[in-house]
């Protein structure tokens, strides 16, 4: 009796493929280089990510200061061209923030304690907008973290929240970054 023909003549039993030793050496070196590249790339990228996060926080802070300034400008429209009293500036202008109370908190300040982080220039309290220079400082970052903080922006202690600069809002509704020492 003859053996039945092989159904698939291409499938034949073969010995397992053996790689030469140099292939294993190359694979091992590639794995070592890959493992070494991870910490090196992390060391390079972490400062980049930290700078990007700082820039995003600063941009968010500038946006908050602009919006706070616009609320104060809307207050002047409704109040015979006068800025709110510095002792209660948030209380007077919060109706213009459209329910966004977070704009009174600097994003670099911890939000767990309801801290604020911005202050109004006491020199502008109750003053007419038309009597002021558009570049006068209206709101600024401060270390005083209570509601309705106010004071003199020229003599105030500034926090180091955004690198080497601080954010200030001006009478014209703009925001700018002032480097320390300027």
Secondary structure, DSSP 8 states (H G I E B T S, - for coil): ------S-TT----------HHHHHHHHHHHHHHHHHHHHHHHHHHHHHHHHHHHHHHHHHHHHHHHHHHHHHHHHHHTTTB---GGGHHHHHGGGTTT-GGGGB-TTS-TTTT--BEEEEGGGTT-BGGGS-TTSEEEEE-S--STT-EE-TTTS-----BTTEEEEEETTS-EEEEETT-
